[in-house]
Amino acid sequence: MHRLVARYGGKASNWIKKSSPVFEIEGQHFEYHWYEHPGIGKFELKRKQVPQP
């Protein structure tokens, strides 16, 4: 989290890693991951492929 503080600001203890529910595109399953800080916003959004259930 120190990297996020250095780049975007805020307190390290307030940064949270979040992810979306799994969704499907053309038969493949994905979810979004990002870091979020109250008052600063969402950063570093990534779409990751996950194993099919």
mmCIF file as Biopython writes it, N, C-alpha, C and O atoms, coordinates in Angstrom:
data_model
#
loop_
_atom_site.group_PDB
_atom_site.id
_atom_site.type_symbol
_atom_site.label_atom_id
_atom_site.label_alt_id
_atom_site.label_comp_id
_atom_site.label_asym_id
_atom_site.label_entity_id
_atom_site.label_seq_id
_atom_site.pdbx_PDB_ins_code
_atom_site.Cartn_x
_atom_site.Cartn_y
_atom_site.Cartn_z
_atom_site.occupancy
_atom_site.B_iso_or_equiv
_atom_site.auth_seq_id
_atom_site.auth_asym_id
_atom_site.pdbx_PDB_model_num
ATOM 1   N N  . MET A ? 1  ? 0.805   -1.197  0.000   1.0 0.0 1  A 1 
ATOM 2   C CA . MET A ? 1  ? 0.000   0.000   0.000   1.0 0.0 1  A 1 
ATOM 3   C C  . MET A ? 1  ? 0.856   1.273   0.000   1.0 0.0 1  A 1 
ATOM 4   O O  . MET A ? 1  ? 0.378   2.350   -0.355  1.0 0.0 1  A 1 
ATOM 5   N N  . HIS A ? 2  ? 2.104   1.138   0.395   1.0 0.0 2  A 1 
ATOM 6   C CA . HIS A ? 2  ? 2.963   2.321   0.412   1.0 0.0 2  A 1 
ATOM 7   C C  . HIS A ? 2  ? 3.162   2.879   -0.998  1.0 0.0 2  A 1 
ATOM 8   O O  . HIS A ? 2  ? 3.332   4.086   -1.174  1.0 0.0 2  A 1 
ATOM 9   N N  . ARG A ? 3  ? 3.140   2.012   -1.984  1.0 0.0 3  A 1 
ATOM 10  C CA . ARG A ? 3  ? 3.250   2.452   -3.377  1.0 0.0 3  A 1 
ATOM 11  C C  . ARG A ? 3  ? 2.056   3.333   -3.751  1.0 0.0 3  A 1 
ATOM 12  O O  . ARG A ? 3  ? 2.216   4.345   -4.433  1.0 0.0 3  A 1 
ATOM 13  N N  . LEU A ? 4  ? 0.855   2.941   -3.301  1.0 0.0 4  A 1 
ATOM 14  C CA . LEU A ? 4  ? -0.346  3.721   -3.601  1.0 0.0 4  A 1 
ATOM 15  C C  . LEU A ? 4  ? -0.297  5.078   -2.908  1.0 0.0 4  A 1 
ATOM 16  O O  . LEU A ? 4  ? -0.686  6.089   -3.492  1.0 0.0 4  A 1 
ATOM 17  N N  . VAL A ? 5  ? 0.177   5.103   -1.673  1.0 0.0 5  A 1 
ATOM 18  C CA . VAL A ? 5  ? 0.299   6.372   -0.935  1.0 0.0 5  A 1 
ATOM 19  C C  . VAL A ? 5  ? 1.279   7.292   -1.650  1.0 0.0 5  A 1 
ATOM 20  O O  . VAL A ? 5  ? 1.010   8.482   -1.808  1.0 0.0 5  A 1 
ATOM 21  N N  . ALA A ? 6  ? 2.411   6.753   -2.082  1.0 0.0 6  A 1 
ATOM 22  C CA . ALA A ? 6  ? 3.414   7.569   -2.768  1.0 0.0 6  A 1 
ATOM 23  C C  . ALA A ? 6  ? 2.886   8.125   -4.084  1.0 0.0 6  A 1 
ATOM 24  O O  . ALA A ? 6  ? 3.217   9.246   -4.471  1.0 0.0 6  A 1 
ATOM 25  N N  . ARG A ? 7  ? 2.075   7.344   -4.762  1.0 0.0 7  A 1 
ATOM 26  C CA . ARG A ? 7  ? 1.597   7.767   -6.080  1.0 0.0 7  A 1 
ATOM 27  C C  . ARG A ? 7  ? 0.331   8.630   -6.029  1.0 0.0 7  A 1 
ATOM 28  O O  . ARG A ? 7  ? 0.217   9.611   -6.764  1.0 0.0 7  A 1 
ATOM 29  N N  . TYR A ? 8  ? -0.626  8.259   -5.151  1.0 0.0 8  A 1 
ATOM 30  C CA . TYR A ? 8  ? -1.925  8.924   -5.151  1.0 0.0 8  A 1 
ATOM 31  C C  . TYR A ? 8  ? -2.243  9.692   -3.871  1.0 0.0 8  A 1 
ATOM 32  O O  . TYR A ? 8  ? -3.133  10.543  -3.872  1.0 0.0 8  A 1 
ATOM 33  N N  . GLY A ? 9  ? -1.530  9.406   -2.778  1.0 0.0 9  A 1 
ATOM 34  C CA . GLY A ? 9  ? -1.769  10.092  -1.513  1.0 0.0 9  A 1 
ATOM 35  C C  . GLY A ? 9  ? -2.646  9.294   -0.571  1.0 0.0 9  A 1 
ATOM 36  O O  . GLY A ? 9  ? -2.954  8.128   -0.818  1.0 0.0 9  A 1 
ATOM 37  N N  . GLY A ? 10 ? -3.046  9.948   0.525   1.0 0.0 10 A 1 
ATOM 38  C CA . GLY A ? 10 ? -3.891  9.305   1.520   1.0 0.0 10 A 1 
ATOM 39  C C  . GLY A ? 10 ? -3.095  8.473   2.511   1.0 0.0 10 A 1 
ATOM 40  O O  . GLY A ? 10 ? -1.865  8.443   2.466   1.0 0.0 10 A 1 
ATOM 41  N N  . LYS A ? 11 ? -3.800  7.805   3.399   1.0 0.0 11 A 1 
ATOM 42  C CA . LYS A ? 11 ? -3.180  6.944   4.401   1.0 0.0 11 A 1 
ATOM 43  C C  . LYS A ? 11 ? -3.211  5.497   3.915   1.0 0.0 11 A 1 
ATOM 44  O O  . LYS A ? 11 ? -4.192  5.050   3.320   1.0 0.0 11 A 1 
ATOM 45  N N  . ALA A ? 12 ? -2.129  4.776   4.177   1.0 0.0 12 A 1 
ATOM 46  C CA . ALA A ? 12 ? -2.036  3.385   3.734   1.0 0.0 12 A 1 
ATOM 47  C C  . ALA A ? 12 ? -3.166  2.535   4.311   1.0 0.0 12 A 1 
ATOM 48  O O  . ALA A ? 12 ? -3.664  1.630   3.641   1.0 0.0 12 A 1 
ATOM 49  N N  . SER A ? 13 ? -3.568  2.816   5.531   1.0 0.0 13 A 1 
ATOM 50  C CA . SER A ? 13 ? -4.606  2.002   6.181   1.0 0.0 13 A 1 
ATOM 51  C C  . SER A ? 13 ? -5.986  2.185   5.553   1.0 0.0 13 A 1 
ATOM 52  O O  . SER A ? 13 ? -6.885  1.380   5.797   1.0 0.0 13 A 1 
ATOM 53  N N  . ASN A ? 14 ? -6.165  3.232   4.749   1.0 0.0 14 A 1 
ATOM 54  C CA . ASN A ? 14 ? -7.465  3.487   4.119   1.0 0.0 14 A 1 
ATOM 55  C C  . ASN A ? 14 ? -7.588  2.903   2.711   1.0 0.0 14 A 1 
ATOM 56  O O  . ASN A ? 14 ? -8.685  2.881   2.152   1.0 0.0 14 A 1 
ATOM 57  N N  . TRP A ? 15 ? -6.490  2.434   2.132   1.0 0.0 15 A 1 
ATOM 58  C CA . TRP A ? 15 ? -6.556  1.829   0.809   1.0 0.0 15 A 1 
ATOM 59  C C  . TRP A ? 15 ? -7.137  0.428   0.915   1.0 0.0 15 A 1 
ATOM 60  O O  . TRP A ? 15 ? -6.746  -0.348  1.787   1.0 0.0 15 A 1 
ATOM 61  N N  . ILE A ? 16 ? -8.072  0.104   0.024   1.0 0.0 16 A 1 
ATOM 62  C CA . ILE A ? 16 ? -8.739  -1.194  0.028   1.0 0.0 16 A 1 
ATOM 63  C C  . ILE A ? 16 ? -8.660  -1.789  -1.374  1.0 0.0 16 A 1 
ATOM 64  O O  . ILE A ? 16 ? -8.901  -1.095  -2.362  1.0 0.0 16 A 1 
ATOM 65  N N  . LYS A ? 17 ? -8.322  -3.081  -1.459  1.0 0.0 17 A 1 
ATOM 66  C CA . LYS A ? 17 ? -8.363  -3.780  -2.742  1.0 0.0 17 A 1 
ATOM 67  C C  . LYS A ? 17 ? -9.766  -4.345  -2.901  1.0 0.0 17 A 1 
ATOM 68  O O  . LYS A ? 17 ? -10.276 -5.011  -2.000  1.0 0.0 17 A 1 
ATOM 69  N N  . LYS A ? 18 ? -10.392 -4.080  -4.044  1.0 0.0 18 A 1 
ATOM 70  C CA . LYS A ? 18 ? -11.758 -4.538  -4.294  1.0 0.0 18 A 1 
ATOM 71  C C  . LYS A ? 18 ? -11.820 -5.308  -5.605  1.0 0.0 18 A 1 
ATOM 72  O O  . LYS A ? 18 ? -10.932 -5.204  -6.452  1.0 0.0 18 A 1 
ATOM 73  N N  . SER A ? 19 ? -12.896 -6.088  -5.754  1.0 0.0 19 A 1 
ATOM 74  C CA . SER A ? 19 ? -13.115 -6.814  -6.999  1.0 0.0 19 A 1 
ATOM 75  C C  . SER A ? 19 ? -14.602 -6.889  -7.292  1.0 0.0 19 A 1 
ATOM 76  O O  . SER A ? 19 ? -15.438 -6.831  -6.390  1.0 0.0 19 A 1 
ATOM 77  N N  . SER A ? 20 ? -14.910 -7.017  -8.567  1.0 0.0 20 A 1 
ATOM 78  C CA . SER A ? 20 ? -16.295 -7.098  -9.024  1.0 0.0 20 A 1 
ATOM 79  C C  . SER A ? 20 ? -16.770 -8.540  -8.968  1.0 0.0 20 A 1 
ATOM 80  O O  . SER A ? 20 ? -15.968 -9.458  -8.792  1.0 0.0 20 A 1 
ATOM 81  N N  . PRO A ? 21 ? -18.071 -8.740  -9.118  1.0 0.0 21 A 1 
ATOM 82  C CA . PRO A ? 21 ? -18.565 -10.106 -9.315  1.0 0.0 21 A 1 
ATOM 83  C C  . PRO A ? 21 ? -18.033 -10.655 -10.652 1.0 0.0 21 A 1 
ATOM 84  O O  . PRO A ? 21 ? -17.677 -9.890  -11.548 1.0 0.0 21 A 1 
ATOM 85  N N  . VAL A ? 22 ? -17.986 -11.954 -10.766 1.0 0.0 22 A 1 
ATOM 86  C CA . VAL A ? 22 ? -17.544 -12.591 -12.010 1.0 0.0 22 A 1 
ATOM 87  C C  . VAL A ? 22 ? -18.596 -12.346 -13.089 1.0 0.0 22 A 1 
ATOM 88  O O  . VAL A ? 22 ? -19.797 -12.425 -12.833 1.0 0.0 22 A 1 
ATOM 89  N N  . PHE A ? 23 ? -18.120 -12.047 -14.304 1.0 0.0 23 A 1 
ATOM 90  C CA . PHE A ? 23 ? -19.012 -11.862 -15.442 1.0 0.0 23 A 1 
ATOM 91  C C  . PHE A ? 23 ? -18.437 -12.609 -16.635 1.0 0.0 23 A 1 
ATOM 92  O O  . PHE A ? 23 ? -17.259 -12.968 -16.648 1.0 0.0 23 A 1 
ATOM 93  N N  . GLU A ? 24 ? -19.272 -12.836 -17.630 1.0 0.0 24 A 1 
ATOM 94  C CA . GLU A ? 24 ? -18.889 -13.655 -18.778 1.0 0.0 24 A 1 
ATOM 95  C C  . GLU A ? 24 ? -18.878 -12.827 -20.053 1.0 0.0 24 A 1 
ATOM 96  O O  . GLU A ? 24 ? -19.779 -12.025 -20.301 1.0 0.0 24 A 1 
ATOM 97  N N  . ILE A ? 25 ? -17.832 -13.038 -20.865 1.0 0.0 25 A 1 
ATOM 98  C CA . ILE A ? 25 ? -17.739 -12.442 -22.198 1.0 0.0 25 A 1 
ATOM 99  C C  . ILE A ? 25 ? -17.351 -13.562 -23.147 1.0 0.0 25 A 1 
ATOM 100 O O  . ILE A ? 25 ? -16.281 -14.156 -23.018 1.0 0.0 25 A 1 
ATOM 101 N N  . GLU A ? 26 ? -18.222 -13.846 -24.096 1.0 0.0 26 A 1 
ATOM 102 C CA . GLU A ? 26 ? -17.966 -14.874 -25.112 1.0 0.0 26 A 1 
ATOM 103 C C  . GLU A ? 26 ? -17.487 -16.188 -24.499 1.0 0.0 26 A 1 
ATOM 104 O O  . GLU A ? 26 ? -16.531 -16.791 -24.987 1.0 0.0 26 A 1 
ATOM 105 N N  . GLY A ? 27 ? -18.146 -16.629 -23.432 1.0 0.0 27 A 1 
ATOM 106 C CA . GLY A ? 27 ? -17.844 -17.910 -22.825 1.0 0.0 27 A 1 
ATOM 107 C C  . GLY A ? 27 ? -16.675 -17.926 -21.852 1.0 0.0 27 A 1 
ATOM 108 O O  . GLY A ? 27 ? -16.386 -18.965 -21.258 1.0 0.0 27 A 1 
ATOM 109 N N  . GLN A ? 28 ? -16.001 -16.800 -21.677 1.0 0.0 28 A 1 
ATOM 110 C CA . GLN A ? 28 ? -14.886 -16.733 -20.730 1.0 0.0 28 A 1 
ATOM 111 C C  . GLN A ? 28 ? -15.300 -15.885 -19.536 1.0 0.0 28 A 1 
ATOM 112 O O  . GLN A ? 28 ? -16.080 -14.943 -19.671 1.0 0.0 28 A 1 
ATOM 113 N N  . HIS A ? 29 ? -14.769 -16.228 -18.365 1.0 0.0 29 A 1 
ATOM 114 C CA . HIS A ? 29 ? -15.158 -15.556 -17.134 1.0 0.0 29 A 1 
ATOM 115 C C  . HIS A ? 29 ? -14.076 -14.573 -16.678 1.0 0.0 29 A 1 
ATOM 116 O O  . HIS A ? 29 ? -12.883 -14.875 -16.709 1.0 0.0 29 A 1 
ATOM 117 N N  . PHE A ? 30 ? -14.525 -13.390 -16.255 1.0 0.0 30 A 1 
ATOM 118 C CA . PHE A ? 30 ? -13.630 -12.318 -15.842 1.0 0.0 30 A 1 
ATOM 119 C C  . PHE A ? 30 ? -14.161 -11.654 -14.579 1.0 0.0 30 A 1 
ATOM 120 O O  . PHE A ? 30 ? -15.320 -11.824 -14.200 1.0 0.0 30 A 1 
ATOM 121 N N  . GLU A ? 31 ? -13.277 -10.893 -13.941 1.0 0.0 31 A 1 
ATOM 122 C CA . GLU A ? 31 ? -13.684 -9.974  -12.893 1.0 0.0 31 A 1 
ATOM 123 C C  . GLU A ? 31 ? -12.736 -8.781  -12.935 1.0 0.0 31 A 1 
ATOM 124 O O  . GLU A ? 31 ? -11.606 -8.893  -13.411 1.0 0.0 31 A 1 
ATOM 125 N N  . TYR A ? 32 ? -13.199 -7.646  -12.439 1.0 0.0 32 A 1 
ATOM 126 C CA . TYR A ? 32 ? -12.375 -6.447  -12.347 1.0 0.0 32 A 1 
ATOM 127 C C  . TYR A ? 32 ? -11.785 -6.358  -10.952 1.0 0.0 32 A 1 
ATOM 128 O O  . TYR A ? 32 ? -12.431 -6.726  -9.971  1.0 0.0 32 A 1 
ATOM 129 N N  . HIS A ? 33 ? -10.542 -5.863  -10.864 1.0 0.0 33 A 1 
ATOM 130 C CA . HIS A ? 33 ? -9.861  -5.607  -9.597  1.0 0.0 33 A 1 
ATOM 131 C C  . HIS A ? 33 ? -9.398  -4.157  -9.617  1.0 0.0 33 A 1 
ATOM 132 O O  . HIS A ? 33 ? -9.000  -3.640  -10.660 1.0 0.0 33 A 1 
ATOM 133 N N  . TRP A ? 34 ? -9.450  -3.502  -8.455  1.0 0.0 34 A 1 
ATOM 134 C CA . TRP A ? 34 ? -8.974  -2.125  -8.350  1.0 0.0 34 A 1 
ATOM 135 C C  . TRP A ? 34 ? -8.672  -1.806  -6.892  1.0 0.0 34 A 1 
ATOM 136 O O  . TRP A ? 34 ? -9.047  -2.554  -5.989  1.0 0.0 34 A 1 
ATOM 137 N N  . TYR A ? 35 ? -7.981  -0.673  -6.673  1.0 0.0 35 A 1 
ATOM 138 C CA . TYR A ? 35 ? -7.736  -0.147  -5.344  1.0 0.0 35 A 1 
ATOM 139 C C  . TYR A ? 35 ? -8.608  1.072   -5.158  1.0 0.0 35 A 1 
ATOM 140 O O  . TYR A ? 35 ? -8.804  1.855   -6.088  1.0 0.0 35 A 1 
ATOM 141 N N  . GLU A ? 36 ? -9.136  1.233   -3.945  1.0 0.0 36 A 1 
ATOM 142 C CA . GLU A ? 36 ? -10.046 2.338   -3.673  1.0 0.0 36 A 1 
ATOM 143 C C  . GLU A ? 36 ? -9.688  2.997   -2.348  1.0 0.0 36 A 1 
ATOM 144 O O  . GLU A ? 36 ? -9.320  2.329   -1.382  1.0 0.0 36 A 1 
ATOM 145 N N  . HIS A ? 37 ? -9.805  4.329   -2.322  1.0 0.0 37 A 1 
ATOM 146 C CA . HIS A ? 37 ? -9.560  5.101   -1.109  1.0 0.0 37 A 1 
ATOM 147 C C  . HIS A ? 37 ? -10.695 6.098   -0.946  1.0 0.0 37 A 1 
ATOM 148 O O  . HIS A ? 37 ? -10.979 6.850   -1.879  1.0 0.0 37 A 1 
ATOM 149 N N  . PRO A ? 38 ? -11.359 6.130   0.216   1.0 0.0 38 A 1 
ATOM 150 C CA . PRO A ? 38 ? -12.439 7.087   0.426   1.0 0.0 38 A 1 
ATOM 151 C C  . PRO A ? 38 ? -11.919 8.515   0.269   1.0 0.0 38 A 1 
ATOM 152 O O  . PRO A ? 38 ? -10.890 8.873   0.842   1.0 0.0 38 A 1 
ATOM 153 N N  . GLY A ? 39 ? -12.617 9.309   -0.491  1.0 0.0 39 A 1 
ATOM 154 C CA . GLY A ? 39 ? -12.218 10.698  -0.698  1.0 0.0 39 A 1 
ATOM 155 C C  . GLY A ? 39 ? -11.227 10.899  -1.826  1.0 0.0 39 A 1 
ATOM 156 O O  . GLY A ? 39 ? -11.049 12.025  -2.291  1.0 0.0 39 A 1 
ATOM 157 N N  . ILE A ? 40 ? -10.574 9.833   -2.280  1.0 0.0 40 A 1 
ATOM 158 C CA . ILE A ? 40 ? -9.617  9.955   -3.389  1.0 0.0 40 A 1 
ATOM 159 C C  . ILE A ? 40 ? -10.180 9.288   -4.630  1.0 0.0 40 A 1 
ATOM 160 O O  . ILE A ? 40 ? -10.141 9.871   -5.714  1.0 0.0 40 A 1 
ATOM 161 N N  . GLY A ? 41 ? -10.706 8.072   -4.491  1.0 0.0 41 A 1 
ATOM 162 C CA . GLY A ? 41 ? -11.339 7.400   -5.620  1.0 0.0 41 A 1 
ATOM 163 C C  . GLY A ? 41 ? -10.786 6.028   -5.910  1.0 0.0 41 A 1 
ATOM 164 O O  . GLY A ? 41 ? -10.110 5.419   -5.082  1.0 0.0 41 A 1 
ATOM 165 N N  . LYS A ? 42 ? -11.093 5.542   -7.129  1.0 0.0 42 A 1 
ATOM 166 C CA . LYS A ? 42 ? -10.684 4.216   -7.599  1.0 0.0 42 A 1 
ATOM 167 C C  . LYS A ? 42 ? -9.491  4.369   -8.541  1.0 0.0 42 A 1 
ATOM 168 O O  . LYS A ? 42 ? -9.450  5.286   -9.362  1.0 0.0 42 A 1 
ATOM 169 N N  . PHE A ? 43 ? -8.523  3.460   -8.413  1.0 0.0 43 A 1 
ATOM 170 C CA . PHE A ? 43 ? -7.325  3.509   -9.242  1.0 0.0 43 A 1 
ATOM 171 C C  . PHE A ? 43 ? -6.881  2.113   -9.641  1.0 0.0 43 A 1 
ATOM 172 O O  . PHE A ? 43 ? -7.196  1.125   -8.977  1.0 0.0 43 A 1 
ATOM 173 N N  . GLU A ? 44 ? -6.151  2.053   -10.726 1.0 0.0 44 A 1 
ATOM 174 C CA . GLU A ? 44 ? -5.497  0.839   -11.227 1.0 0.0 44 A 1 
ATOM 175 C C  . GLU A ? 44 ? -6.494  -0.279  -11.505 1.0 0.0 44 A 1 
ATOM 176 O O  . GLU A ? 44 ? -6.346  -1.395  -11.007 1.0 0.0 44 A 1 
ATOM 177 N N  . LEU A ? 45 ? -7.487  0.024   -12.287 1.0 0.0 45 A 1 
ATOM 178 C CA . LEU A ? 45 ? -8.503  -0.954  -12.683 1.0 0.0 45 A 1 
ATOM 179 C C  . LEU A ? 45 ? -7.892  -1.975  -13.635 1.0 0.0 45 A 1 
ATOM 180 O O  . LEU A ? 45 ? -7.251  -1.612  -14.621 1.0 0.0 45 A 1 
ATOM 181 N N  . LYS A ? 46 ? -8.097  -3.264  -13.328 1.0 0.0 46 A 1 
ATOM 182 C CA . LYS A ? 46 ? -7.587  -4.346  -14.171 1.0 0.0 46 A 1 
ATOM 183 C C  . LYS A ? 46 ? -8.702  -5.358  -14.381 1.0 0.0 46 A 1 
ATOM 184 O O  . LYS A ? 46 ? -9.476  -5.637  -13.466 1.0 0.0 46 A 1 
ATOM 185 N N  . ARG A ? 47 ? -8.784  -5.907  -15.591 1.0 0.0 47 A 1 
ATOM 186 C CA . ARG A ? 47 ? -9.701  -7.005  -15.857 1.0 0.0 47 A 1 
ATOM 187 C C  . ARG A ? 47 ? -8.869  -8.284  -15.852 1.0 0.0 47 A 1 
ATOM 188 O O  . ARG A ? 47 ? -7.866  -8.385  -16.560 1.0 0.0 47 A 1 
ATOM 189 N N  . LYS A ? 48 ? -9.290  -9.253  -15.053 1.0 0.0 48 A 1 
ATOM 190 C CA . LYS A ? 48 ? -8.545  -10.513 -14.942 1.0 0.0 48 A 1 
ATOM 191 C C  . LYS A ? 48 ? -9.460  -11.670 -15.312 1.0 0.0 48 A 1 
ATOM 192 O O  . LYS A ? 48 ? -10.628 -11.719 -14.925 1.0 0.0 48 A 1 
ATOM 193 N N  . GLN A ? 49 ? -8.894  -12.594 -16.070 1.0 0.0 49 A 1 
ATOM 194 C CA . GLN A ? 49 ? -9.635  -13.804 -16.403 1.0 0.0 49 A 1 
ATOM 195 C C  . GLN A ? 49 ? -9.559  -14.749 -15.202 1.0 0.0 49 A 1 
ATOM 196 O O  . GLN A ? 49 ? -8.504  -14.899 -14.586 1.0 0.0 49 A 1 
ATOM 197 N N  . VAL A ? 50 ? -10.690 -15.383 -14.878 1.0 0.0 50 A 1 
ATOM 198 C CA . VAL A ? 50 ? -10.743 -16.299 -13.755 1.0 0.0 50 A 1 
ATOM 199 C C  . VAL A ? 50 ? -11.163 -17.670 -14.264 1.0 0.0 50 A 1 
ATOM 200 O O  . VAL A ? 50 ? -11.791 -17.769 -15.318 1.0 0.0 50 A 1 
ATOM 201 N N  . PRO A ? 51 ? -10.825 -18.734 -13.528 1.0 0.0 51 A 1 
ATOM 202 C CA . PRO A ? 51 ? -11.234 -20.082 -13.951 1.0 0.0 51 A 1 
ATOM 203 C C  . PRO A ? 51 ? -12.753 -20.186 -14.007 1.0 0.0 51 A 1 
ATOM 204 O O  . PRO A ? 51 ? -13.462 -19.593 -13.195 1.0 0.0 51 A 1 
ATOM 205 N N  . GLN A ? 52 ? -13.230 -20.939 -14.964 1.0 0.0 52 A 1 
ATOM 206 C CA . GLN A ? 52 ? -14.661 -21.125 -15.107 1.0 0.0 52 A 1 
ATOM 207 C C  . GLN A ? 52 ? -15.193 -22.011 -13.989 1.0 0.0 52 A 1 
ATOM 208 O O  . GLN A ? 52 ? -14.574 -23.019 -13.650 1.0 0.0 52 A 1 
ATOM 209 N N  . PRO A ? 53 ? -16.331 -21.644 -13.416 1.0 0.0 53 A 1 
ATOM 210 C CA . PRO A ? 53 ? -16.887 -22.446 -12.318 1.0 0.0 53 A 1 
ATOM 211 C C  . PRO A ? 53 ? -17.378 -23.800 -12.778 1.0 0.0 53 A 1 
ATOM 212 O O  . PRO A ? 53 ? -17.871 -24.585 -11.968 1.0 0.0 53 A 1 
#
